[in-house]
Amino acid sequence: MTELTLVALISILTAGLTVAIGSFGAALGEGRAAAAAMAAIAQQPDAAPTLSRTLFVSLAMVESSGIYCFVVALILIFANPFWDAVRSAAGG
Amino acid sequence: MELTPDTHIVLTLGDIQLNATIINTWIVMAVLVGVSWLVTRRLRPDVPPGRWRSALEVMVELIQGQIHAVTRTAVRQVMIFSGTLFLFIAAANLMAVIPGFRSPMGSLSTTVALTLAVLLAVPAFGIMHGGVRHYLARLAQPSIIVLPFNLIGELSKGVSLSIRLYGNVMSGAVIAAILLGIAPFFFPVVMDLFSLLVGVIQAYIFAILAAVYISSVMADASPEASPQDTP
């Protein structure tokens, strides 16, 4: 196995694991937040505008950790810095 | 595949290379300034408001209401600052429906520039509110030991603001490009629709968070406003 193959293999595996584990936590947290907001809206329909505004802001903050993982995975696949280094070292 | 519009060189003027991020930012700025100037060109009290002027007024009222609802202590300058951020980001993300136009928010340099503006505005508004001593005393609030942690907290606010906006907009564009290769007829349209919604929500969140950060340094009573009423 050449070094180039090794870098590609580890990058792809890590990208998949990053998205899988990262989206797991973010999805769980977003689901809990949305469920709590639904329950609150069902109890107090009058407060729905305030609740949904707070829900949007908190969902975006929860989601940002998942987005960080996605950005890291995309960088690993499409803009991997080690790929170019290894390829230029191999003389390709 | 291009992750960001940074690598796409549109124009070369001598030694200066203008990439798509800069050109698209200029286009968004020109559209915003041009529309605002055209609509408010003949602003007189005796002229009844037209269609465009009413639309602008609805937007300004909406921004005003949202920021007053989120931050109790909001002053007019905070409303102007974070409303401008919202209008710029939302316009840039909505103009992504135009074919060939890539939102400049999909580049990390644009979002970091906007975040630097927010990070500079926070101490500026804090100093304007209560003076330099008051602001610096806030940073060492419970005790002097937590001063480095407060500084790290300020920095991480900036990192999370910029990467959140960049990641959301860039991932929308990348997902659309990937789907274009897999199922090129129907699904990219649905994802584009979704990324328009995400773009507006992210603009809203960026502006609201900027207002929240600014108003958090203006929350307590300034030393001038409440002189020695505590024993």
Interface residues (C-beta under 8 A of the other chain):
Chain A: T50 R53 F56 V57 A60 M61 S64 I67 Y68 F70 V71 L74 I75 F78 A79
Chain B: M1 L3 Q66 A69 V70 S160 I163 R164 Y166 G167 N168 M170 S171 V174 I201 Q202 Y204 I205 I208 L209
